[in-house]
Amino acid sequence: MWRADGLEKVRFRAHVGNMSKSPRVTFSSKRIADNDWQIEAHYPGAEIRHIKGLVSKADADEWMGGERKIAWLRSQGYAK
């Protein structure tokens, strides 16, 4: 029930605003061997996921800065 002074409405909006901010996936590249790199995807409350098959730091950087990252996020349900 709404109060005449509008306090309930303000509280509700603040609560919804805080819930709408979801945690973000963060990525970091990791060198395994000479031509073997992988990316670690960190999401709060979930296991670290590894994206493998990268051959260089440049390849990992390209993955993190391009469409492959977006496609991966979508495939994992983290992006629309």
C-alpha positions as CSV (number, residue, x, y, z in Angstrom):
1,M,0.0,0.0,0.0
2,W,1.3,3.4,-0.9
3,R,1.6,6.0,1.8
4,A,0.4,9.6,1.3
5,D,4.0,10.9,1.7
6,G,5.3,8.6,-1.1
7,L,8.0,6.9,1.0
8,E,7.0,3.4,-0.1
9,K,7.3,4.4,-3.7
10,V,10.8,5.8,-3.2
11,R,12.0,2.7,-1.3
12,F,10.7,0.4,-4.0
13,R,12.4,2.3,-6.8
14,A,15.7,2.3,-5.0
15,H,15.4,-1.5,-4.4
16,V,14.7,-2.2,-8.1
17,G,17.5,0.0,-9.1
18,N,20.0,-1.9,-7.0
19,M,18.8,-5.3,-8.3
20,S,19.1,-4.3,-11.9
21,K,22.9,-4.0,-11.7
22,S,24.2,-7.5,-12.3
23,P,27.7,-8.6,-11.7
24,R,30.0,-8.5,-14.7
25,V,32.1,-11.2,-16.3
26,T,35.8,-10.3,-16.1
27,F,38.4,-11.8,-18.4
28,S,42.2,-12.3,-18.1
29,S,44.6,-13.9,-20.4
30,K,47.1,-16.5,-19.2
31,R,50.1,-18.0,-20.9
32,I,50.3,-21.8,-20.6
33,A,53.2,-22.5,-23.0
34,D,55.0,-20.9,-26.0
35,N,52.0,-21.1,-28.4
36,D,49.3,-22.0,-25.9
37,W,47.3,-19.2,-24.3
38,Q,43.9,-19.2,-22.6
39,I,41.4,-16.7,-21.2
40,E,39.9,-17.1,-17.8
41,A,36.4,-15.8,-17.4
42,H,35.5,-14.9,-13.9
43,Y,31.9,-14.4,-12.8
44,P,31.0,-13.9,-9.1
45,G,29.5,-17.0,-7.6
46,A,30.5,-19.3,-10.5
47,E,33.4,-21.5,-11.4
48,I,36.2,-19.9,-13.5
49,R,35.7,-20.8,-17.1
50,H,38.6,-21.3,-19.5
51,I,38.6,-20.3,-23.2
52,K,41.3,-22.4,-24.8
53,G,42.9,-22.7,-28.2
54,L,44.6,-19.3,-28.4
55,V,48.1,-19.2,-29.9
56,S,49.4,-15.8,-28.7
57,K,48.9,-12.8,-26.4
58,A,47.7,-10.9,-29.5
59,D,45.2,-13.7,-30.3
60,A,43.9,-13.5,-26.7
61,D,43.7,-9.7,-26.8
62,E,41.8,-9.9,-30.1
63,W,39.4,-12.4,-28.6
64,M,38.7,-10.1,-25.6
65,G,38.3,-7.0,-27.7
66,G,36.1,-8.5,-30.5
67,E,33.1,-10.4,-31.6
68,R,34.3,-13.7,-30.2
69,K,33.9,-12.4,-26.7
70,I,30.4,-11.2,-27.4
71,A,29.5,-14.5,-29.0
72,W,30.8,-16.4,-26.0
73,L,28.9,-14.2,-23.5
74,R,25.7,-14.8,-25.5
75,S,26.3,-18.6,-25.6
76,Q,26.8,-18.6,-21.8
77,G,23.6,-16.5,-21.2
78,Y,25.5,-13.4,-20.0
79,A,24.5,-11.2,-22.9
80,K,21.6,-10.7,-25.2
